């Protein structure tokens, strides 16, 4: 086994994670309930995103953004968003840690990204036939699927459709 090179990451052990979730979202509430029933290697605290408790604990976070995408905060101040947040939550679970390691590989990251986008589609449009656009440029259009229009490309001037 070969050692991996240090990529400049600050080494801070993770002893606990706080998951900020949208309490108004039925999918998010279902996943919250599932998470609390799982055996945890790293303790998870689940706090509604945008709540007074979340704002008290993390005054420097953009709390409106935490309602748009899952956000996880480590006990040493690490902030994970979007796909990385899902992977770190799986990593904290005893039975899901091997999956988290697979999803953190380049091939696994593509699969994880697809799962996050599918959840965002369900959560945002909830299958109602309407377009759903995320702030990061991803948009789901019924009949077409997911497309990417980078932020700052107003009017589709630099669209990749």
Legacy VTK file of the C-alpha trace (Angstrom):
# vtk DataFile Version 3.0
C-alpha trace
ASCII
DATASET POLYDATA
POINTS 161 float
0.000 0.000 0.000
1.372 3.384 -0.957
0.938 6.508 1.082
-1.048 9.339 -0.441
0.502 12.756 -0.724
-0.743 15.502 1.528
-2.904 17.774 -0.617
-2.542 20.733 1.711
-5.677 19.952 3.695
-5.694 21.009 7.307
-5.968 17.905 9.457
-8.708 18.211 12.036
-10.421 15.154 13.427
-14.195 15.145 13.152
-15.911 14.208 16.412
-19.401 15.426 15.521
-21.429 16.808 12.626
-24.448 19.093 12.509
-26.765 18.474 9.568
-28.850 21.492 8.559
-31.960 20.251 6.748
-35.125 21.849 5.370
-37.819 20.990 7.926
-40.564 21.986 5.440
-39.431 19.413 2.851
-41.032 15.968 3.117
-38.003 14.271 1.537
-35.669 16.056 3.967
-37.836 15.097 6.949
-37.898 11.478 5.782
-34.088 11.445 5.488
-33.756 13.109 8.915
-35.874 10.339 10.442
-33.807 7.691 8.634
-30.531 9.243 9.827
-31.496 9.230 13.495
-32.241 5.488 13.312
-28.826 4.614 11.838
-25.852 3.455 13.932
-23.413 6.383 13.912
-19.634 6.296 14.060
-19.618 10.086 14.279
-22.549 11.673 16.147
-25.000 13.606 13.987
-27.101 16.496 15.271
-29.990 17.430 13.011
-31.064 21.067 13.115
-33.643 22.756 10.874
-31.912 25.038 8.369
-32.660 28.720 8.814
-33.978 28.148 12.339
-33.105 30.327 15.323
-30.992 27.425 16.627
-29.041 27.192 13.354
-28.462 30.946 13.316
-27.323 30.915 16.947
-24.877 28.049 16.380
-23.508 29.257 13.056
-23.844 33.046 12.809
-21.390 33.309 9.897
-23.246 30.901 7.575
-25.414 32.100 4.701
-28.628 30.661 6.135
-30.699 31.277 3.017
-28.235 29.044 1.127
-28.653 26.299 3.728
-32.314 26.093 2.727
-31.335 25.554 -0.924
-28.754 22.846 -0.391
-27.975 20.451 2.415
-25.218 21.842 4.605
-23.203 19.950 7.202
-20.931 21.641 9.746
-18.151 19.759 11.508
-17.263 20.366 15.129
-13.983 22.011 14.089
-15.766 24.453 11.751
-15.608 22.412 8.536
-18.492 23.242 6.178
-19.702 20.697 3.630
-22.332 21.557 1.047
-24.287 19.747 -1.627
-22.708 16.434 -2.743
-19.842 16.631 -0.231
-22.394 17.078 2.565
-24.209 13.868 1.609
-20.949 11.952 1.381
-19.727 13.127 4.803
-23.090 12.213 6.373
-22.834 8.699 4.903
-19.235 8.549 6.171
-20.524 9.208 9.700
-22.814 6.154 9.563
-21.401 2.755 10.495
-23.172 0.786 7.779
-22.734 3.443 5.076
-19.051 4.330 5.489
-17.890 1.914 2.737
-20.403 3.539 0.365
-19.123 6.995 1.330
-15.585 5.937 0.429
-16.769 4.663 -2.969
-18.732 7.875 -3.614
-15.678 9.994 -2.822
-13.807 8.513 -5.807
-13.994 10.309 -9.185
-16.451 7.761 -10.615
-18.469 7.651 -7.413
-18.637 11.445 -7.266
-20.506 11.474 -10.598
-23.027 8.988 -9.194
-23.376 10.994 -5.975
-23.888 14.206 -7.972
-26.651 12.538 -9.984
-28.384 11.413 -6.800
-28.181 14.922 -5.325
-29.591 16.449 -8.519
-32.432 13.903 -8.551
-33.255 14.788 -4.947
-33.150 18.485 -5.820
-35.541 17.891 -8.714
-37.967 16.032 -6.494
-37.643 18.601 -3.751
-37.865 21.660 -5.978
-40.411 20.710 -8.594
-41.766 17.626 -6.877
-42.778 16.247 -10.246
-45.253 19.059 -10.917
-44.154 19.580 -14.534
-42.494 22.937 -13.820
-38.883 23.854 -14.469
-36.621 23.877 -11.421
-33.460 26.009 -11.391
-30.710 25.909 -8.795
-28.432 28.846 -8.026
-25.356 26.863 -9.150
-26.616 26.838 -12.757
-28.231 23.402 -12.889
-31.796 23.415 -14.168
-34.314 20.631 -14.582
-36.751 21.074 -17.443
-39.463 18.454 -17.874
-39.135 16.723 -21.207
-35.477 17.721 -21.541
-33.919 16.741 -18.223
-30.982 18.373 -16.444
-29.103 21.140 -18.240
-26.313 23.377 -17.050
-26.328 27.122 -17.646
-23.441 28.630 -15.660
-24.252 31.530 -13.359
-23.516 34.884 -14.963
-24.775 33.768 -18.362
-27.892 35.918 -18.304
-30.299 35.270 -21.113
-28.483 32.113 -22.164
-25.653 34.090 -23.795
-23.155 31.379 -22.893
-25.504 28.440 -22.447
-24.287 24.864 -22.824
-27.641 23.510 -23.950
LINES 1 162
161 0 1 2 3 4 5 6 7 8 9 10 11 12 13 14 15 16 17 18 19 20 21 22 23 24 25 26 27 28 29 30 31 32 33 34 35 36 37 38 39 40 41 42 43 44 45 46 47 48 49 50 51 52 53 54 55 56 57 58 59 60 61 62 63 64 65 66 67 68 69 70 71 72 73 74 75 76 77 78 79 80 81 82 83 84 85 86 87 88 89 90 91 92 93 94 95 96 97 98 99 100 101 102 103 104 105 106 107 108 109 110 111 112 113 114 115 116 117 118 119 120 121 122 123 124 125 126 127 128 129 130 131 132 133 134 135 136 137 138 139 140 141 142 143 144 145 146 147 148 149 150 151 152 153 154 155 156 157 158 159 160
